[in-house]
Amino acid sequence: MTNSSAHRVTAVLALVIAAGVVLYRRGLPREVEENLRQGREKLLLDDEKSLQEATKLFTEAVRIAPGNAVAEAERAFALLLQAGAHKDLASRVPPPQRDEETRAATRLLQQGAAAARQAMEDGPNASAALRAMALAEAVAGTPEPAAAHAEQAERAAPGDPWALYAKAAAAAAGRDRDRAVQALSAARQAEPRLLRADVDLAGFALDGGDPAGARELLQRVLRNNPQHERARRMLSLLPP
């Protein structure tokens, strides 16, 4: 190969590499974006199967784009939503079922917290990573760091319904019912399809001695998603 040919090959390779860098910086691969979009839609449905499917979609996104904080954070969030649901049911169901719910909550919390920590390493200022860490801390029962991370997430992405949900979870972990209800209501207003907010509000109504209010919320959830197991189980716990 002549010197001029070698120079041309080198120049072409440099252009290809530069183009790849620009494309990488512009955004995620289309497949990753689609996985994230589909996964986020499934999070809104909030039933166990949808949350598991969302986890698989986010896990695949992480595989395609390793080191991406958003993909890892969404995976963490899906796992932690499952952990929170099992933890809540463990506090409500009869003793024979309690151990099973507690074991599931512990396992999913461990997985979700590990993914949240990885997301924070990959992108410590990413809103998705901050809200994932907030939810991990809330489910683990450490309300102060959860509240701090939730506030950071909300500042980074104002109006994000899941950041508002993380804020509610942090308040609930700190036993601040009023603040939790306020944040859940704001999350539901920001995204009316966010069924988790209605289920958690029903839990507060149930715990506060308002079975009629809880029933109305849970029935609304089941009208929107008849597959929502937690709503159905909570409804079965209400007095006739």
C-alpha beads as a LAMMPS data file, in Angstrom:
LAMMPS data file: protein, C-alpha beads

240 atoms
239 bonds

1 atom types
1 bond types

-500.0 500.0 xlo xhi
-500.0 500.0 ylo yhi
-500.0 500.0 zlo zhi

Masses

1 110.0

Atoms # bond

1 1 1 0.000 0.000 0.000
2 1 1 1.372 3.428 -0.958
3 1 1 1.736 6.240 1.537
4 1 1 -1.118 8.175 -0.067
5 1 1 -3.396 5.100 0.136
6 1 1 -2.460 4.547 3.767
7 1 1 -3.260 8.190 4.532
8 1 1 -6.661 7.834 2.836
9 1 1 -7.477 4.672 4.821
10 1 1 -6.440 6.381 8.056
11 1 1 -8.586 9.408 7.238
12 1 1 -11.604 7.225 6.471
13 1 1 -11.174 5.294 9.725
14 1 1 -10.927 8.540 11.650
15 1 1 -14.165 9.767 10.081
16 1 1 -15.937 6.502 10.888
17 1 1 -14.794 6.645 14.509
18 1 1 -15.796 10.299 14.804
19 1 1 -19.211 9.571 13.327
20 1 1 -19.700 6.741 15.801
21 1 1 -18.815 9.014 18.705
22 1 1 -21.262 11.664 17.497
23 1 1 -24.052 9.101 17.109
24 1 1 -23.319 7.708 20.582
25 1 1 -23.438 11.148 22.097
26 1 1 -26.628 12.068 20.301
27 1 1 -28.602 9.326 21.978
28 1 1 -29.176 5.679 22.689
29 1 1 -29.580 3.020 20.013
30 1 1 -33.115 2.848 18.674
31 1 1 -33.676 -0.614 20.170
32 1 1 -32.751 0.661 23.622
33 1 1 -35.073 3.645 23.291
34 1 1 -37.901 1.322 22.258
35 1 1 -37.243 -1.027 25.174
36 1 1 -37.305 1.908 27.566
37 1 1 -40.545 3.219 26.052
38 1 1 -42.288 -0.141 26.266
39 1 1 -40.987 -0.780 29.765
40 1 1 -42.241 2.571 31.022
41 1 1 -45.701 1.845 29.619
42 1 1 -45.742 -1.454 31.491
43 1 1 -44.710 0.258 34.735
44 1 1 -47.919 2.269 34.603
45 1 1 -50.020 -0.935 34.569
46 1 1 -48.374 -1.945 37.862
47 1 1 -49.543 -5.577 37.952
48 1 1 -46.964 -8.246 38.717
49 1 1 -46.673 -9.617 35.175
50 1 1 -46.296 -6.134 33.658
51 1 1 -43.618 -5.181 36.179
52 1 1 -41.719 -8.393 35.448
53 1 1 -41.966 -7.739 31.708
54 1 1 -40.755 -4.171 32.260
55 1 1 -37.787 -5.533 34.199
56 1 1 -36.893 -7.817 31.279
57 1 1 -37.132 -4.950 28.789
58 1 1 -34.921 -2.718 30.930
59 1 1 -32.458 -5.568 31.510
60 1 1 -32.175 -6.030 27.757
61 1 1 -31.609 -2.279 27.387
62 1 1 -28.756 -2.519 29.901
63 1 1 -27.268 -5.426 27.951
64 1 1 -27.319 -3.443 24.701
65 1 1 -26.074 -0.206 26.302
66 1 1 -23.935 -1.183 29.311
67 1 1 -22.995 1.707 31.522
68 1 1 -26.079 3.728 30.615
69 1 1 -27.457 5.189 33.837
70 1 1 -31.033 5.609 32.607
71 1 1 -31.442 1.992 31.482
72 1 1 -29.930 0.691 34.717
73 1 1 -32.048 3.060 36.798
74 1 1 -35.283 2.016 35.098
75 1 1 -34.373 -1.619 35.707
76 1 1 -33.799 -0.776 39.363
77 1 1 -37.095 1.080 39.577
78 1 1 -39.083 -1.843 38.142
79 1 1 -37.503 -4.221 40.661
80 1 1 -38.114 -1.820 43.531
81 1 1 -41.773 -1.282 42.625
82 1 1 -42.191 -5.043 42.911
83 1 1 -40.327 -5.068 46.225
84 1 1 -42.522 -2.291 47.597
85 1 1 -45.712 -4.092 46.577
86 1 1 -44.638 -7.319 48.297
87 1 1 -43.536 -5.427 51.398
88 1 1 -46.903 -3.682 51.643
89 1 1 -48.810 -6.941 51.214
90 1 1 -46.629 -8.578 53.875
91 1 1 -47.992 -6.035 56.346
92 1 1 -51.606 -6.838 55.397
93 1 1 -52.026 -10.524 54.623
94 1 1 -52.539 -13.334 57.172
95 1 1 -49.443 -14.980 58.711
96 1 1 -49.302 -18.000 56.362
97 1 1 -48.795 -15.672 53.403
98 1 1 -46.679 -13.106 55.219
99 1 1 -43.391 -14.999 55.076
100 1 1 -43.708 -15.544 51.323
101 1 1 -44.354 -11.851 50.703
102 1 1 -41.473 -10.847 52.977
103 1 1 -39.034 -13.164 51.202
104 1 1 -40.069 -11.805 47.810
105 1 1 -39.733 -8.224 49.049
106 1 1 -36.260 -8.865 50.466
107 1 1 -34.982 -10.546 47.301
108 1 1 -36.315 -7.855 44.970
109 1 1 -35.065 -5.068 47.241
110 1 1 -31.549 -6.516 47.176
111 1 1 -31.597 -6.726 43.375
112 1 1 -33.166 -3.303 42.932
113 1 1 -30.859 -1.573 45.392
114 1 1 -27.798 -3.061 43.659
115 1 1 -29.070 -1.796 40.288
116 1 1 -29.812 1.634 41.788
117 1 1 -26.273 1.885 43.167
118 1 1 -24.887 0.945 39.751
119 1 1 -27.064 3.597 38.099
120 1 1 -25.733 6.186 40.529
121 1 1 -22.178 5.191 39.652
122 1 1 -22.957 5.447 35.943
123 1 1 -24.780 8.779 36.202
124 1 1 -24.898 10.377 39.669
125 1 1 -26.828 13.401 38.379
126 1 1 -29.363 11.501 36.272
127 1 1 -32.902 12.012 37.518
128 1 1 -33.792 8.356 36.891
129 1 1 -30.815 7.216 38.978
130 1 1 -31.690 9.608 41.796
131 1 1 -35.318 8.494 41.985
132 1 1 -34.274 4.831 41.835
133 1 1 -31.933 5.361 44.763
134 1 1 -34.661 7.240 46.627
135 1 1 -37.086 4.364 46.161
136 1 1 -34.465 1.809 47.220
137 1 1 -33.841 3.742 50.422
138 1 1 -37.564 4.205 51.054
139 1 1 -38.346 0.508 50.652
140 1 1 -35.356 -0.290 52.874
141 1 1 -36.826 1.980 55.555
142 1 1 -34.256 4.801 55.533
143 1 1 -36.452 7.871 54.967
144 1 1 -33.914 10.690 55.342
145 1 1 -31.554 9.771 52.477
146 1 1 -34.616 8.701 50.463
147 1 1 -36.166 12.146 50.871
148 1 1 -32.916 13.868 49.908
149 1 1 -32.508 11.821 46.734
150 1 1 -36.183 12.258 45.828
151 1 1 -35.844 16.035 46.135
152 1 1 -32.770 15.938 43.890
153 1 1 -34.647 13.819 41.354
154 1 1 -37.581 16.219 41.332
155 1 1 -35.272 19.196 40.822
156 1 1 -33.523 17.404 37.969
157 1 1 -36.828 16.486 36.272
158 1 1 -39.672 18.742 37.434
159 1 1 -43.061 17.145 36.930
160 1 1 -41.721 13.592 36.535
161 1 1 -44.516 11.487 38.084
162 1 1 -42.121 8.774 39.204
163 1 1 -39.911 11.316 40.962
164 1 1 -43.065 12.461 42.768
165 1 1 -43.834 8.844 43.577
166 1 1 -40.340 8.375 45.031
167 1 1 -40.990 11.477 47.124
168 1 1 -44.210 9.897 48.394
169 1 1 -42.441 6.633 49.187
170 1 1 -39.799 8.515 51.172
171 1 1 -42.507 10.353 53.135
172 1 1 -44.335 7.082 53.790
173 1 1 -41.111 5.502 55.056
174 1 1 -40.816 8.425 57.452
175 1 1 -44.453 7.941 58.524
176 1 1 -45.408 11.372 57.222
177 1 1 -48.842 10.423 55.918
178 1 1 -49.927 13.902 54.849
179 1 1 -46.794 14.542 52.807
180 1 1 -47.030 11.093 51.228
181 1 1 -50.681 11.586 50.240
182 1 1 -49.881 15.011 48.821
183 1 1 -47.033 13.632 46.691
184 1 1 -49.130 10.677 45.507
185 1 1 -51.930 13.018 44.488
186 1 1 -49.422 15.162 42.586
187 1 1 -48.015 12.059 40.852
188 1 1 -51.497 10.969 39.827
189 1 1 -52.246 14.446 38.509
190 1 1 -49.008 14.453 36.506
191 1 1 -49.778 11.008 35.045
192 1 1 -53.398 9.833 35.487
193 1 1 -52.418 6.341 34.269
194 1 1 -50.067 5.829 37.218
195 1 1 -52.083 3.107 38.965
196 1 1 -49.503 2.649 41.734
197 1 1 -50.499 6.034 43.136
198 1 1 -54.147 4.952 43.477
199 1 1 -53.186 1.658 45.116
200 1 1 -50.948 3.380 47.646
201 1 1 -53.628 5.999 48.327
202 1 1 -56.053 3.137 48.929
203 1 1 -53.573 1.715 51.422
204 1 1 -53.513 5.001 53.320
205 1 1 -57.326 5.112 53.274
206 1 1 -57.497 1.555 54.576
207 1 1 -54.972 2.241 57.328
208 1 1 -56.775 5.462 58.213
209 1 1 -60.119 3.767 58.780
210 1 1 -61.752 4.732 55.491
211 1 1 -62.689 1.401 53.869
212 1 1 -65.224 3.069 51.565
213 1 1 -62.542 5.389 50.156
214 1 1 -60.130 2.480 49.783
215 1 1 -62.766 0.399 48.006
216 1 1 -63.501 3.187 45.522
217 1 1 -59.818 3.616 44.661
218 1 1 -59.152 -0.122 44.325
219 1 1 -62.208 -0.666 42.152
220 1 1 -61.020 2.141 39.897
221 1 1 -57.617 0.472 39.595
222 1 1 -59.246 -2.835 38.654
223 1 1 -61.439 -1.140 36.066
224 1 1 -58.282 0.200 34.435
225 1 1 -56.303 -3.021 34.877
226 1 1 -58.271 -6.141 35.863
227 1 1 -54.937 -8.013 36.199
228 1 1 -53.776 -5.940 39.171
229 1 1 -53.261 -8.636 41.836
230 1 1 -52.341 -6.338 44.714
231 1 1 -55.468 -4.225 44.250
232 1 1 -57.591 -7.379 44.143
233 1 1 -55.976 -8.783 47.287
234 1 1 -56.346 -5.518 49.171
235 1 1 -59.985 -5.339 48.110
236 1 1 -60.530 -8.834 49.535
237 1 1 -59.227 -7.623 52.899
238 1 1 -61.896 -4.923 53.195
239 1 1 -64.936 -5.514 55.366
240 1 1 -68.069 -6.487 53.409

Bonds

1 1 1 2
2 1 2 3
3 1 3 4
4 1 4 5
5 1 5 6
6 1 6 7
7 1 7 8
8 1 8 9
9 1 9 10
10 1 10 11
11 1 11 12
12 1 12 13
13 1 13 14
14 1 14 15
15 1 15 16
16 1 16 17
17 1 17 18
18 1 18 19
19 1 19 20
20 1 20 21
21 1 21 22
22 1 22 23
23 1 23 24
24 1 24 25
25 1 25 26
26 1 26 27
27 1 27 28
28 1 28 29
29 1 29 30
30 1 30 31
31 1 31 32
32 1 32 33
33 1 33 34
34 1 34 35
35 1 35 36
36 1 36 37
37 1 37 38
38 1 38 39
39 1 39 40
40 1 40 41
41 1 41 42
42 1 42 43
43 1 43 44
44 1 44 45
45 1 45 46
46 1 46 47
47 1 47 48
48 1 48 49
49 1 49 50
50 1 50 51
51 1 51 52
52 1 52 53
53 1 53 54
54 1 54 55
55 1 55 56
56 1 56 57
57 1 57 58
58 1 58 59
59 1 59 60
60 1 60 61
61 1 61 62
62 1 62 63
63 1 63 64
64 1 64 65
65 1 65 66
66 1 66 67
67 1 67 68
68 1 68 69
69 1 69 70
70 1 70 71
71 1 71 72
72 1 72 73
73 1 73 74
74 1 74 75
75 1 75 76
76 1 76 77
77 1 77 78
78 1 78 79
79 1 79 80
80 1 80 81
81 1 81 82
82 1 82 83
83 1 83 84
84 1 84 85
85 1 85 86
86 1 86 87
87 1 87 88
88 1 88 89
89 1 89 90
90 1 90 91
91 1 91 92
92 1 92 93
93 1 93 94
94 1 94 95
95 1 95 96
96 1 96 97
97 1 97 98
98 1 98 99
99 1 99 100
100 1 100 101
101 1 101 102
102 1 102 103
103 1 103 104
104 1 104 105
105 1 105 106
106 1 106 107
107 1 107 108
108 1 108 109
109 1 109 110
110 1 110 111
111 1 111 112
112 1 112 113
113 1 113 114
114 1 114 115
115 1 115 116
116 1 116 117
117 1 117 118
118 1 118 119
119 1 119 120
120 1 120 121
121 1 121 122
122 1 122 123
123 1 123 124
124 1 124 125
125 1 125 126
126 1 126 127
127 1 127 128
128 1 128 129
129 1 129 130
130 1 130 131
131 1 131 132
132 1 132 133
133 1 133 134
134 1 134 135
135 1 135 136
136 1 136 137
137 1 137 138
138 1 138 139
139 1 139 140
140 1 140 141
141 1 141 142
142 1 142 143
143 1 143 144
144 1 144 145
145 1 145 146
146 1 146 147
147 1 147 148
148 1 148 149
149 1 149 150
150 1 150 151
151 1 151 152
152 1 152 153
153 1 153 154
154 1 154 155
155 1 155 156
156 1 156 157
157 1 157 158
158 1 158 159
159 1 159 160
160 1 160 161
161 1 161 162
162 1 162 163
163 1 163 164
164 1 164 165
165 1 165 166
166 1 166 167
167 1 167 168
168 1 168 169
169 1 169 170
170 1 170 171
171 1 171 172
172 1 172 173
173 1 173 174
174 1 174 175
175 1 175 176
176 1 176 177
177 1 177 178
178 1 178 179
179 1 179 180
180 1 180 181
181 1 181 182
182 1 182 183
183 1 183 184
184 1 184 185
185 1 185 186
186 1 186 187
187 1 187 188
188 1 188 189
189 1 189 190
190 1 190 191
191 1 191 192
192 1 192 193
193 1 193 194
194 1 194 195
195 1 195 196
196 1 196 197
197 1 197 198
198 1 198 199
199 1 199 200
200 1 200 201
201 1 201 202
202 1 202 203
203 1 203 204
204 1 204 205
205 1 205 206
206 1 206 207
207 1 207 208
208 1 208 209
209 1 209 210
210 1 210 211
211 1 211 212
212 1 212 213
213 1 213 214
214 1 214 215
215 1 215 216
216 1 216 217
217 1 217 218
218 1 218 219
219 1 219 220
220 1 220 221
221 1 221 222
222 1 222 223
223 1 223 224
224 1 224 225
225 1 225 226
226 1 226 227
227 1 227 228
228 1 228 229
229 1 229 230
230 1 230 231
231 1 231 232
232 1 232 233
233 1 233 234
234 1 234 235
235 1 235 236
236 1 236 237
237 1 237 238
238 1 238 239
239 1 239 240
